[in-house]
Amino acid sequence: MTTAQIETADAPVRGIVLMIGFGIVGPFIDMFAKLTSPGMPVGEIALARFLVQGAVLLAFAYWRGWLHRPGLREICLHLLRGGVLVVATMLIVAAFKVMPLADTLAIFFVMPMIVTLMGAVFLGEPVGWRRILASLVGFGGALLVIQPSFGTFGFTAVLPLLAAVFFATYLILTRRMGRRMNQVVLQAYTATGAVALIVPMLALGPIIGWQPIVPIVPVGMDWVWLMGVGLSTVVAHMLLSYAFAMASIAILAPLQYLEIVSATIIGYLVFNDLPNALTFLGIAIIVSSGIYIFFRERQVSRASLPPTPGRAG
């Protein structure tokens, strides 16, 4: 199903609902990555993510008869999309290895502002003052949840910032390509392109001796955690793709702050990172920003509907 087939008057509202789902499921990818052994290379974690994602979605798309033979231009776009996502994944996983989930995401969430501006520049999407204000309010809430400190984490704190730039590029490509492609096929081919890029990288790892891409044999629960990375990626990124096929980046970008709420809860329950009062204040601000965006777009969607006989009077 392409964007052209699903963009209706109430599509932005459905896109918002799907984006909320992504905000809940997305941090589970990071949780499973953080649970792997400390010595597990980030390149191998990225490979597990895309290998499982590609296998599941290719099988499903084949079963539904959705697969097609991509042309050279489309192959290049899938490789580009897969490449920027591989880089973003490796950067963010490397940060998670050192920093708590919520700290990392607090830095990473300069991304919605980046992607909102990129959507206006590269896709020509309108960005009104309400959406800009909602982005700023959400970002302020994110800073309250965890106050990232470059003095504490050093250069590692820069990694989520770099990941934000690459992930914003991925979202721009998702929006552009999703307008004319089935979302399942889009995700399946991009995951395949990512695997095609990671495998040679891991093959070169032992030769150049760079630990993040030197593969090792997983042991014990690492197999479970790596499978969890892949399966949670399938669910999260399908929600993300359909959301961006239904609504503009400017609408959805502020809602990504909901991820930090889930990450904070998971960090407390799984890694015993106890939130403080300021954290809960930030969560309240983030949730309020998301609720405002939802009802604002619902109001706009209803206003855009043609009048019915019952409403004409």
Secondary structure, DSSP 8 states (H G I E B T S, - for coil): --HHHH--TTHHHHHHHHHHHHHHHHHHHHHHHHHS-TT--HHHHHHHHHHHHHHHHHHHHHHHT------HHHHHHHHHHHHHHHHHHHHHHHHHTTS-HHHHHHHHTTHHHHHHHHHHHHS-----HHHHHHHHHHHHHHHHH----HHHHGGGGHHHHHHHHHHHHHHHHHHHHHTTS-HHHHHHHHHHHHHHHHHHHHHHHHHHT-GGG------TTHHHHHHHHHHHHHHHHHHHHHHHHHS-HHHHGGGGGHHHHHHHHHHHHHH-----HHHHHHHHHHHHHHHHHHHHHHHHHHHHS---HHHH-
